[in-house]
Amino acid sequence: MTSYVIPAHDIVGLPVAGTADLFPVRRVYCVGRNYAAHAREMGFDPDREPPFFFCKPNDAQAVIAVAPGQVLDLPYPPATANLHYECELVVAIGKGGSNIAVEDAAQHIFGYAVGLDMTRRDLQFKMRDAGRPWEIGKAFDYSAPVGVIQRVAEAGDIGHAAIQLDVDGVTKQSATIAHLIWSVSETIANLSTLFALAPGDLIFSGTPEGVGAVVRGQTLVGKVDGLPGIAVKLV
């Protein structure tokens, strides 16, 4: 059997703040409906049911690094008339493991970043209503812009940090990480019962209420206190 080595350009490396290092991305996990108000706006009961997960591709066509001060031109995806933003705290895993206890979960975190879970909402709802997987709504090219990773030691009190998304200077999403239904540590613990986590994994932790559609020409700015921000323009 012929061996195959993944080309280096297909492995995404996210910059680490204050260093020349790159964080090589292994897998990208996302938590669905992890803020109560967002669950309500999507038409669901936000009771504390077990979290559920979906994945995005981890290659350079999906995960796009966005440097501080840069406004990235983000291509508007095909086959949709209802592209939504979802601003999220992204957790970068630095130490792997399975069946991680909640009280030990923080030891597995390398750092944090701001990310956008871009969503073809019309396609997501079409698949959801038909009982089919969400991939075409969530896992398309350029669907996961991510900012610079801030290491844990420099990130401050991330559990109470404010999270915000502005569209053309108007605030659309505003909450704090404390509003997560499942905390970062609880999410890591639960996810690790389903998958063996490893260094390089990213976890999009969920988005607050206020999601909405964007069109070409609009600029999105995502912020989490203590972390480098992220800015993209739909083209």
C-alpha positions in Angstrom: 0.0 0.0 0.0 1.3 3.4 -0.9 1.7 5.8 2.0 0.3 9.3 1.9 1.6 12.3 3.8 -0.8 15.3 4.3 0.7 18.3 2.5 2.0 20.9 4.9 -0.2 23.6 3.3 -3.3 21.6 4.2 -2.5 21.7 8.0 -3.8 24.9 9.5 -1.5 26.7 12.0 -3.1 29.4 14.1 -0.8 32.2 15.4 -0.1 32.3 19.1 -0.1 35.8 20.7 3.3 37.2 21.6 5.2 34.4 19.9 6.3 33.2 16.4 4.6 29.8 17.2 1.8 28.3 15.3 -0.9 26.1 16.9 -1.5 23.1 14.4 -5.2 22.4 14.1 -6.2 18.7 14.5 -10.0 18.6 14.8 -12.7 21.2 15.1 -15.7 20.5 17.4 -18.7 22.8 17.8 -21.3 22.9 20.6 -24.9 23.5 19.6 -27.3 25.8 21.4 -25.1 26.4 24.5 -26.6 29.8 25.4 -30.2 29.8 26.7 -31.3 32.9 24.9 -29.9 31.6 21.6 -31.6 28.3 22.1 -34.9 30.2 22.5 -34.4 32.3 19.4 -33.8 29.0 17.4 -37.1 27.7 18.8 -35.8 25.3 21.4 -36.3 24.8 25.2 -33.0 25.9 26.8 -33.3 23.4 29.7 -29.9 21.9 30.6 -30.1 18.8 28.4 -26.8 17.1 27.6 -24.7 19.1 25.1 -24.6 18.0 21.5 -21.7 18.4 19.1 -21.0 18.7 15.4 -17.7 19.1 13.5 -16.2 21.4 10.9 -13.4 20.5 8.5 -9.9 21.2 9.9 -8.3 22.1 6.6 -7.2 25.4 5.2 -10.3 25.7 3.1 -12.5 25.9 6.3 -10.4 27.2 9.2 -9.1 30.6 8.3 -6.6 32.4 10.5 -7.3 36.1 11.1 -4.5 38.4 12.4 -5.2 41.3 14.8 -5.8 44.5 13.0 -6.5 42.6 9.8 -9.9 42.7 8.0 -10.1 39.4 6.2 -12.0 39.2 2.9 -14.3 36.3 3.5 -16.0 34.8 0.4 -19.8 34.6 0.6 -20.5 30.9 0.1 -22.6 29.4 -2.7 -26.0 27.9 -2.5 -27.4 30.1 0.3 -29.5 33.2 0.6 -29.3 33.3 4.4 -25.7 33.4 5.7 -25.6 33.9 9.5 -22.8 34.9 11.8 -22.2 33.2 15.2 -19.5 34.7 17.3 -17.9 32.2 19.7 -15.2 31.6 22.3 -12.9 29.0 20.8 -11.0 26.7 23.2 -7.6 25.3 22.0 -6.7 22.0 23.6 -3.1 21.5 24.5 -3.2 18.2 26.4 -5.2 15.2 25.3 -7.3 12.7 27.1 -10.5 10.7 27.4 -13.2 10.7 30.2 -11.7 13.9 31.6 -13.1 15.0 34.9 -14.7 18.5 35.1 -12.3 19.5 37.8 -9.3 18.5 35.7 -10.5 20.0 32.4 -8.8 23.3 32.7 -5.4 21.5 32.7 -6.1 20.4 29.1 -6.5 24.0 27.7 -3.7 25.6 25.8 -5.5 28.9 25.2 -8.4 30.7 23.7 -9.4 32.6 20.6 -12.4 34.4 19.0 -14.0 32.5 16.2 -17.0 32.8 13.8 -19.1 29.8 13.1 -20.5 30.9 9.8 -23.7 29.1 8.9 -25.8 28.7 5.8 -29.0 28.9 7.9 -31.4 28.1 5.1 -29.6 24.8 4.3 -29.1 24.0 8.0 -32.8 24.3 8.7 -33.7 22.4 5.5 -31.5 19.5 6.7 -32.7 19.7 10.3 -36.3 19.7 9.4 -35.7 16.6 7.2 -33.8 14.8 10.0 -30.6 14.9 8.0 -27.0 15.9 9.0 -26.1 19.6 9.1 -22.9 19.5 7.2 -23.9 21.5 4.2 -25.1 24.2 6.5 -22.1 24.3 8.8 -19.1 22.6 7.2 -18.5 24.6 4.0 -15.4 26.4 2.8 -14.3 29.4 4.8 -16.9 28.6 7.5 -14.6 28.9 10.5 -12.5 32.1 10.7 -10.4 32.1 14.0 -8.4 34.8 15.6 -5.0 34.6 17.3 -4.8 32.2 20.2 -4.1 33.7 23.6 -2.5 31.4 26.0 -4.4 30.6 29.2 -2.0 32.5 31.5 -2.5 35.7 29.5 -6.3 35.3 28.9 -7.5 36.6 32.3 -10.8 35.5 33.8 -12.2 34.0 30.6 -15.2 32.5 32.4 -16.7 35.9 33.0 -15.4 37.7 29.9 -17.7 39.7 27.7 -18.4 38.4 24.2 -19.6 40.7 21.4 -20.3 40.7 17.6 -20.7 44.0 15.7 -22.0 44.2 12.1 -20.9 47.5 10.4 -20.4 49.1 13.8 -23.8 48.0 15.2 -23.7 45.5 18.1 -25.7 42.4 17.3 -24.5 39.9 19.9 -23.6 40.8 23.5 -23.3 38.5 26.5 -20.7 37.0 28.8 -19.0 33.6 28.8 -20.7 33.0 32.2 -24.0 32.7 30.3 -22.9 29.4 28.8 -25.3 26.6 29.7 -22.4 24.2 29.8 -19.2 25.8 31.0 -15.9 25.3 29.1 -14.8 22.7 31.7 -18.1 20.8 31.5 -18.0 20.9 27.7 -14.5 19.4 27.6 -15.4 16.7 30.1 -18.6 15.7 28.2 -16.9 15.8 24.8 -14.0 13.7 26.1 -16.5 10.9 26.8 -17.3 10.8 23.1 -13.9 11.4 21.5 -10.3 11.1 22.6 -9.2 14.7 22.7 -5.7 15.6 21.6 -3.4 18.6 21.3 -4.5 20.7 18.3 -8.2 20.3 18.9 -10.4 23.3 18.7 -13.8 23.6 20.5 -16.3 26.3 19.4 -18.1 26.7 22.7 -21.4 28.1 21.4 -22.9 31.5 20.4 -25.1 34.0 22.3 -28.4 35.3 21.1 -28.6 37.9 18.3 -27.5 35.8 15.3 -28.6 37.1 12.0 -28.0 37.3 8.3 -25.2 39.2 6.6 -24.6 40.1 2.9 -21.7 41.0 0.8 -20.0 44.2 1.7 -20.7 44.0 5.5 -18.0 43.8 8.1 -18.1 41.6 11.2 -16.0 42.3 14.3 -16.0 39.7 17.0 -14.6 40.3 20.5 -14.0 38.4 23.7 -12.4 40.4 26.6 -8.8 39.5 27.1 -8.3 38.0 23.6 -7.3 39.4 20.2 -10.3 40.3 18.2 -11.4 39.2 14.8 -12.7 41.1 11.8 -13.9 39.9 8.4 -15.7 41.5 5.4 -18.0 39.5 3.3 -17.0 39.6 -0.4 
